[in-house]
Amino acid sequence: MKKVKKLTSVLLATVMMIVFAQSAFADYYTNPNGSTGTAITMAIGSTVNSQIGVPLETDYFKINTGTNKNVKVTLKSPCTTFYTGPHYEYVNVSCLNFDVAVFKVVDGVISLVTNATYTQGGSGGTDIVSFNTSGSTQFYIKVYGHPPTSIGTNPLGQPIYNYNYSAASSYQLKAVYN
């Protein structure tokens, strides 16, 4: 009987720790537009100023377009200017490299837009994606960050990045008919 009581106490304590730990971590950080299901709708012609708050965060935006339209999406990666030195006489600029991808929705299936022209702007630059809306009128725009330079390549030749960086920086996203 003593063993059953002890086992029950240990089990109850474990369950309580799991329940309270989940609620503590759930409140730590939530990304309001971190998936296509929670994407923020943006109008063509509008500019969105948003922020990547933590490393590896991804933001999604949804645009609805007319059929057979040419669309241009621009993403301005952030730069931060800060001053150092005893009299703040030294100017340092730190730029991040955020990227953008566009996905289309056809018959409920989401897939990467492959007929697009992608121009990389690099750290602090402006990335541009131009595409035609033939075959779909609903698109998702994905914004994500990575360090300015890769630390090597994987076996497929794609860059590998070290994500130990702070990316709490604002970016500017715009979608227009071209």
Helices and strands as residue ranges (DSSP letters): H 2-26, G 36-38, E 40-41, E 47-52, E 58-64, E 70-76, E 79-84, E 90-95, E 97-106, E 109-112, E 117-119, E 126-132, E 138-146, E 152-153, E 159-160, E 169-177
